[in-house]
Amino acid sequence: MIRLQRTGLSPAVAAHLKTYTQEIEQTTESKRKAKAADLWAHSTVRRRVRDGLLATLVDMAPGHQRCMYCGDSQGTDIDHFEPKSLAPARTFEWLNHLLACAYCNSNQKRNAFPRCREDGSPLLVDPTLQDPLDHLRLVLPLCTYKGLTPQGEACIDVFGLNSRGVLVNGRRTAYGTAKQSIELWRIATDRGQHGKAAEVVRVAWDRPLADVLAGMFHQSGHPAAELLFGGEEETLGLLRDQELREAFLSRT
């Protein structure tokens, strides 16, 4: 996961969301779950709301329409961060919608929504509200995640961030291509090929698993960076280059 900026909706879609939310809230509490499910599945609602929501989420997503949870697969589903079955009144709340791949949405998360036992706050990270880097650290030599907080540990568990071999292997590839990208940017910039350098940055962030690149920049400033990078001094030196950092991080 990487930090994402939530954008605004069109006035028409926002108005429809408000109307459907009011319909649910006006329903007796015992029937709200069924009401929310019926409205969400209705063909008219799909035309008025869901298509617009999906288009906006796609624009917000990392890379080419990547899942906001795993960052690898194509995002195809509107996920309710707090599931409809647990919070039917939030079914049409814009702040409760994220873009997910079918696997994360239907196979991994489903209706899971762990909460902190002390205050009841969500244990899953919403990347539009929180920076995942505060909760998850990518162990670069292994390309697996370590939870820094209970929220980070819950994300690893719910989304299978370490147990899905395709994600771990994909991160290894992404780590290699990210190192190549920063090297290519340095070469192009030194040669005065600024258009080519800008294209290198664009392509680097548009690849699947952009969380690897984000994690590399984040960890390059850690006091134990030399250890975290397994002694890759050349890569670490490039990541610490201020000009390079400004070029790459201006995209996030």
C-alpha positions in Angstrom: 0.0 0.0 0.0 1.0 3.6 -0.7 -0.4 6.9 0.5 -3.2 8.1 -1.8 -5.1 11.4 -2.1 -8.9 11.2 -2.2 -10.4 13.4 -4.8 -13.8 15.0 -5.0 -16.9 13.5 -6.7 -19.1 15.0 -9.4 -22.0 17.0 -7.8 -24.5 14.6 -9.4 -22.9 11.5 -7.9 -22.4 13.1 -4.5 -26.1 14.1 -4.5 -27.2 10.6 -5.3 -25.0 9.2 -2.5 -26.6 11.6 0.0 -30.1 10.6 -1.2 -29.5 6.8 -0.9 -27.8 7.3 2.5 -30.9 9.1 3.8 -33.1 6.3 2.5 -31.1 3.8 4.5 -31.1 6.0 7.6 -34.9 6.4 7.4 -35.3 2.6 7.4 -35.8 0.8 10.8 -32.4 -0.4 12.1 -33.4 -4.0 11.8 -34.0 -3.6 8.1 -31.1 -1.3 7.2 -28.7 -4.1 6.1 -31.3 -5.5 3.6 -32.2 -2.1 2.4 -28.5 -1.2 1.8 -27.9 -4.4 0.0 -30.9 -4.0 -2.3 -30.1 -0.4 -3.1 -26.4 -1.2 -3.9 -27.5 -4.0 -6.3 -30.2 -2.0 -8.1 -29.5 -1.4 -11.8 -30.6 2.3 -11.5 -28.2 2.8 -8.6 -25.4 1.2 -10.6 -26.0 3.7 -13.5 -26.3 6.7 -11.3 -23.7 6.0 -8.7 -21.4 3.0 -9.0 -20.1 3.8 -12.5 -19.1 7.3 -11.3 -17.6 6.0 -8.1 -15.5 3.4 -10.0 -14.2 6.0 -12.5 -13.1 8.4 -9.7 -11.4 5.6 -7.7 -9.6 4.4 -10.9 -8.2 8.0 -11.2 -7.0 7.9 -7.6 -5.4 4.4 -7.8 -1.7 3.8 -8.0 -0.2 3.0 -11.3 -2.5 1.7 -14.0 -5.7 1.1 -11.9 -3.9 -1.0 -9.3 -5.6 -2.4 -6.2 -5.3 0.0 -3.3 -4.6 -2.9 -0.9 -2.1 -5.2 -2.6 -0.8 -2.8 -5.3 -0.4 -5.7 -7.7 -3.6 -6.8 -9.4 -5.9 -4.6 -11.4 -8.5 -2.8 -9.3 -12.0 -3.8 -10.5 -14.2 -3.7 -7.4 -15.6 -0.9 -5.3 -14.7 -2.1 -1.8 -16.5 -0.8 1.2 -13.7 -0.2 3.7 -16.2 -0.8 6.5 -18.3 -3.7 5.1 -21.9 -3.1 4.2 -22.9 -6.0 6.5 -21.4 -4.2 9.5 -22.2 -0.6 8.7 -25.1 -0.4 6.2 -25.5 3.3 6.8 -22.0 3.8 5.3 -22.8 1.9 2.1 -23.1 5.1 0.0 -20.5 7.2 2.0 -17.7 8.3 -0.4 -15.1 8.2 2.4 -15.9 4.5 2.8 -15.1 3.5 -0.8 -11.7 2.2 -2.0 -10.6 0.4 -5.2 -9.7 -3.3 -4.8 -8.9 -6.2 -7.0 -11.4 -9.1 -7.0 -9.0 -11.3 -5.0 -8.4 -8.8 -2.1 -12.1 -7.9 -2.0 -13.7 -11.3 -2.3 -11.1 -13.8 -1.3 -9.1 -11.9 1.4 -11.0 -9.1 3.0 -14.7 -10.1 2.4 -16.5 -8.9 5.6 -13.3 -8.8 7.8 -12.9 -5.6 9.6 -10.9 -6.0 12.8 -11.0 -3.3 15.4 -8.8 -2.2 18.3 -10.1 -3.7 21.5 -9.3 -0.6 23.5 -11.1 2.1 21.6 -12.9 0.2 18.7 -11.0 2.0 16.0 -10.3 0.2 12.7 -7.2 -2.0 12.6 -7.0 -1.9 8.8 -5.2 1.0 7.2 -7.1 3.3 4.8 -4.4 4.6 2.5 -6.5 7.7 1.8 -6.5 8.7 5.4 -3.2 7.2 6.8 0.3 6.7 5.4 0.8 2.9 5.2 4.6 3.5 5.7 3.8 4.4 9.4 2.4 0.9 9.9 4.3 -1.4 7.5 8.0 -1.8 6.8 9.1 -3.7 3.7 12.1 -6.0 4.6 13.9 -5.3 1.3 16.2 -8.3 1.1 13.2 -10.6 1.6 10.5 -8.4 0.0 8.1 -9.3 2.9 6.4 -6.9 5.2 6.9 -6.4 8.9 4.1 -4.9 10.9 5.2 -1.8 12.9 1.8 -1.4 14.6 -1.3 -3.5 15.2 -2.8 -1.9 12.1 0.1 -3.0 10.0 0.0 -6.5 11.4 -3.8 -6.7 10.6 -3.2 -5.6 7.0 -0.6 -8.3 6.6 -3.0 -10.9 7.9 -6.2 -9.8 6.2 -4.7 -9.1 2.8 -2.2 -12.0 2.8 0.7 -9.6 2.1 3.3 -12.1 3.1 1.4 -15.4 2.5 0.6 -14.8 -1.2 3.7 -15.9 -3.1 2.7 -13.9 -6.2 3.0 -10.7 -4.1 6.4 -11.6 -2.6 7.9 -12.7 -5.9 6.4 -9.7 -7.6 8.1 -7.4 -5.0 11.4 -9.0 -5.7 11.0 -8.1 -9.4 9.8 -4.6 -8.5 12.8 -4.1 -6.3 15.2 -4.9 -9.1 13.3 -2.7 -11.6 13.1 0.1 -9.1 16.9 0.1 -8.7 17.3 0.1 -12.5 14.9 3.1 -12.7 16.9 5.3 -10.3 20.1 4.4 -12.1 18.5 5.2 -15.5 17.2 8.5 -14.1 20.7 9.5 -12.9 22.3 8.6 -16.3 19.6 10.5 -18.3 19.9 13.6 -16.0 23.7 13.7 -16.1 23.4 13.7 -19.9 20.9 16.5 -19.9 18.1 14.2 -21.2 15.5 15.7 -19.0 12.5 14.5 -21.0 13.8 10.9 -20.8 14.5 11.3 -17.1 10.9 12.5 -16.5 9.6 9.4 -18.5 11.7 7.1 -16.3 9.9 8.6 -13.2 6.5 8.2 -14.7 7.1 4.6 -15.7 8.6 3.7 -12.3 5.5 4.8 -10.5 3.1 3.3 -13.0 4.4 -0.2 -12.5 2.6 -2.7 -10.3 3.8 -2.8 -6.6 4.8 0.8 -6.4 4.9 0.3 -2.7 8.4 -1.1 -3.1 9.7 2.1 -4.6 7.9 4.1 -1.9 9.4 1.9 0.8 12.9 2.3 -0.7 12.8 6.1 -0.5 11.3 6.0 3.0 13.9 3.6 4.4 16.9 5.4 2.8 16.5 8.0 5.6 16.4 5.5 8.4 19.3 5.5 10.9 19.9 1.8 10.1 19.5 2.2 6.4 22.8 0.5 5.6 21.6 -2.6 7.4 18.1 -2.4 5.9 19.5 -2.2 2.3 21.8 -5.2 2.9 24.9 -3.2 2.1 23.8 -1.9 -1.3 25.7 1.3 -0.9 25.3 2.5 -4.5 21.5 2.1 -4.4 21.4 3.9 -1.1 23.5 6.7 -2.3 21.2 7.3 -5.3 18.1 7.2 -3.1 19.7 9.9 -0.9 20.5 12.2 -3.8 18.3 15.3 -3.2 17.8 16.0 -6.9 16.7 12.5 -7.5 14.4 12.5 -4.5 12.7 15.6 -5.6 12.1 14.2 -9.1 10.6 10.9 -7.9 8.8 12.0 -4.8 7.0 14.9 -6.5 4.9 12.3 -8.1 3.5 10.9 -4.8 
